[in-house]
Amino acid sequence: MFVYILKRLLLMVPTLLGVLLVTFAVIQFVPGGPVEQVMSQLSSRGTGGEKAGPASDYRGRQGVDPAQVEELKKLYGFDKPAHERFWIMLKSYGQFDLGQSFAHHKDVWTLVKEKLPVSITLGLWTFFLSYLISVPLGIAKAVRAGSRFDFVTSLVVLVGYAIPGFVLGVALLVLFGGGSFLQWFPLRGLTSPNWEELSLMGKATDYLWHIAMPVTASVLGSFAVITMLTKNAFLDEIRKQYVLTARAKGLDERKVLWKHVFRNALIPLVTGFPSAFIGAFFTGSLLIETLFSLDGLGLLSYESVIRRDYPVVLGTLFLFTLIGLFTKLISDLCYVWVDPRVKFD
């Protein structure tokens, strides 16, 4: 086991380097970088109040001064060759220094910490509700396989899976957010402006009131996968010989289901639990956050790509890739902890 863990840890290094190298190389060929964007803004300001006559000798019409361009390149670090910038970036990441944001003028770590609570809120509610509803539903469907209950719930779950989360979010806003019909829930944010003045119960109620629609839109699509995975895992176990033997010995059906089948059928779910749980902290739903004006990591990632904020793009990519590799290792190790029959040579 120790050798396997050591191999996986060593493999993380080239994997992480490969992801960073490919992303860094792609960025070099993307037009409209931070220097070009600032030059465009300076040029537009310079020509904003001038007439388009050919005789105009206004300096802004002649483009940005080359000296200013060199200063901009030096400011954003583009005065060095690409390989040197990549090496500097790797040394900084080795010290867990993710750099400074071009657009926000803040440390990338600070930005992640600021946006993380919103994504944690949305992710954890989605995670817990998905498992708390889908696992019991999947078990009930497996026990009643082929019944009307199984058919109806499968239809409802698959229809919900087919509806994109952002489409459901728009529908909820129109129906219950004061769009055209009812105004039961607020349109944006996680709390009201007077949240600090509320009592403890009032704060909890206000928070749940704000989070109801975003969580509903986010959680609906995740029901189908977990529900059907639970159902199929239970069906596979129910048909095995040890279950028939337990029933033949007169063991109560409830004991057969919960003491024997339940433990073995949950192996696929338990092994995926760590990655899903950790992912709930760091993944952000861009469209859901945009619809409901939630300033989380999803919105930060989108804005950093649009603004060509490369330190945020690469820094968050490095952080999330590293976390993803470790959670994948933990998920694989869970196979051994849950099922001792599994061996990694």
N, C-alpha and C positions, 0 to 999 in steps of 0.2 A: 504493500500500500504506500509506504514511504517513497519508494522508487517511482511509482506512478504519479504521486503528487509532485515530486521533484521534476519529472518530465513535463508535466502540464505547466508548471511554473516557468520552466525554461522556454517552453513553446510560446508563452505569452509575449516574450520579448520580441521575436521576429514578427509575430502577428500584429502587435501594437505598432512596431516600426513600419510595417507594410501599409497599415491603414493610414498612418500619418503621412507617409511618403506619397501615396496615391492622391490623397486629398490635397497635400501641398503642391504636387505637380499640376493637378487640375486647376487649382487657384491661379497658377502662373499664366494660364491661357484664357482666363475669364476676363472679358473686357469690362471697363468701367470700375477700376479699382478705386481705393480711397484717394489717391493722388489725382486721378482723372476726374473724380467727382468734385473735389475742391477746385480744380482748375475750371471745370464747367461753371461752378457757382461764381467764381471770380470773374469769368468772362461775361456771364449773364448780368452781373452787377455793373460791370464796366460799360456794357452796351445798352443798359436799360434806359437811360435818359437821352440817348443820342439819336439823331436822325440817320437814316441809311444812305446818306448822300455820298458819292464817291470822293468828294473833296474833303470829307471829314478826316482830320488827322489826330482824332482823340486816341490816346494811347491804349485804352481798353479795347478798341476795335482791332488792334493789331495783335491781340492774344496776350497771354500771360507772360510776364518777363521771365526769360530762361533762368535767371538767378533765383526767382521765386520758386520755379519748378524744382530746382536742385535743393532748395531749402525744404520743400514739401517732401521730396524723396528722402531726405535725411531725417525729417521729423517722423515719418512713418517707417523708417528702416529699409527703404527700397534703394538706398545708395550702395548697398552691398550686393554681391552676386548671390544667386538663388541658393547655391550649395552652402555658402557661408551663413545665410539667414536660417537655413534648415538646421545646420549644426548648432547655432546659437539657440534656436527654439528647443532642440532636443536637450541641451544642457540645462535650460531653464525648467523644462518639464521634469528632468531628472531630480530637480530640487523642489518639485511641485509648485513652481512659480508659473502661473498660467498667463502672465503678462497683463497689459493694460488695454482696455477697450478704446478703440478709436472714436466711437460715437458717444459713449457715455462718460469717457474720461475717468473711469474707475477701474479698480482691479477686477479681473474676471472672477476671482473667488468671491469678492464682495457682491457682484451681480448675481452669481449663482445662489448665494445665501439669501439675497433679497427676494428672488423669484421662487425659491424652493418651497416656502410654506403654501403657496397657492397650488402648486403642482402636487404637493404631498396631500393636501386636502382633497383634491379631485381624485388623485390616484388611490388613496387609501379607502375612501368611500366606495369607489368602483370595485376595488379588490375584495373588500369584505362582503359587500352586498352580492357580488358575483358568486363567491364561494358559499355564502350562507343560504342563498336561494337555489343555486344550480345543483349543488351536491345532493341535498334532500330531494329535489325534483328529479334528478337523474336516478336516484335509488328507487323512488316511487314508480318511475317509468319502467325500470328494469323488472320490478316485482309484478307490475301489471302489463307486461309487454304484450302487444297485440290487442289490448282492450280499447274501448272508446276514449278513456282518459289518456292513454298513450298517444292515440291519433290526434286528439285535440291539442294536447300540450306540445306535441311535435310541430303541429301546424303553427301554433302561436309563437313558439320559439324561433322557428325558421323564418317566419314573416318578420319578426323583430330583428333577426340577424340580417335580413335582406335590406332593411331600412338603414341608410347611413346615419351615423350619430348627428352630423351637422344638419341633415334634413329634419330629423326629429326635433333638434334644437330650435330650428326655425319655426316648426309647427307649434311647439310649446310656447314660444314667444308670441306668436300670432294669437293663439287660443287663450293663454293664461297670463301673458305678460303685458297686457294692455295694448296689443297690436290692433285687433279689430273686434275682439269679443270681451273677454273678462280680464280683469287686472287683479289677480290673486297673488302673484309673485312679483318681486322686483326684477328690473331688466338687467342690472349689472352689479358687479362687485360681490364681495363676500360678507360685508357688514354695512349697516346704515351709517350715515354721517354722525348720528348721536349715540353710537354704540358704546362709547366710554361712559356715558351718563346712565346707561341702563343697569338694572339689577342683574344678579347672576343668572336668574331664570330668564330674564328678558334678553340677556346676551345670547344664551343658548337657543332661545326661540328665534331670535333675529338671525343667528347664524344658520340654523336649519332652514329657515324661510328663504334665505338667499341661495343656499346650496342645493335646494330641492330640484330645480329644473336642470342645472348643469350635470348633476349626478345622474338624473334620469336619462338624459340624452347620452351620457357616456357609458352607462352600465348596460343598456339594453342589448347592444351588439355583442357583448361578451358572454351573455347567457348561453347561447347556442353551443359554443365549443365545449365549455365545461360540462354542461348538461348532457350532451351526447357522449362525451368521453366517459363520464361517470356511468351512464346507462350501459354503454358497450362493455366497459370493464366489469361491471356487475353481471351482465349476461354471460360473459366468458367464464366467470368464476362459478356462477350458478349451475352451469352445465357440466362442471368437472366431477370426477369420480368421488372425491372426498365429500362433496356436498350430498351426493346420492347415498353414500355410506352413512353419513350423519343422520339423514332422514330415515334410512332403513332401520337404524338403531333406535328410532323413536324420539330423537331429540326435537325439542320444540322449534317450530319454524322461526320464531323470533331469535332464538339462540343461534340457530344455523346461520341466519342472515347477519346478525350483528357480531357474533363471536368468531365466526370462521370466514364468511364471505367478505365482510366489511374490511377486515384487515388486509387481505390480499388484493382486493379490488381497488383500494385507495393508493396502491404503490405508484401508478402513473401520475396521480394527482399530487401526492406528497413530494415526489421528486421534482415536480415543476413548481412547487410552492415557494422555494427560496428566490428563484429568479423573478417570479410574479410579485412577490412581496417587496423585494429590493427595487424592482422596476417601478412599483407604485410610487416610490419616493422621487424618482428622477425623470420619469417620462411625463411629457406634457402633451395634451391634446391641442394642437394648434387651432383647429377650427372651433372646437368647443370654447376654448379660452378667448378667441376672437369674438365669437357670437355674444358671449355673456360678459365681455370686457374684464376678463380675469388675467391679470398681469403675471403669468407664470413662465416656466421654462420653454414651453412650446412657442409662445409668442416671442420670447427672447431669441430663440433659434431662428425663427422666420425673419425677424427684423434684422438680425445680424447678417444673414445672407443677402437681404435686399440692400443693406447699407454697406456691404463689403467690409464688415467689421471682422477681419480675419482673426485677430486674437481670440474673440469670443467663439467663432466657428471652430477653430482648431483646439482651443482650450477645453471647450465643452465636449468636443469629440474625443479628445484624449481622456478626459475624466470618465465619460460614460462608457467608452470602450474598455477601459481598465476595470470599471465596476462590472460590466457585462461579462468579461472573461473570468473574473473571480466568482461571480454568481453561477456561471456555467459549471465551473469546477465544483462548487458546493452542491449544485444539483446532481452532478454525476456521483459525488460521494454519498448523497442521500440514498442512491440505489443500494449501496452496501449496508448502510445503517438500517434501512427499512427491510431489505431482503438479504439476509446473510448468505444466500446461495450464490449471489453475484460476486464474482472475483475479477479484479483488475490485475493482469499479469504484466 
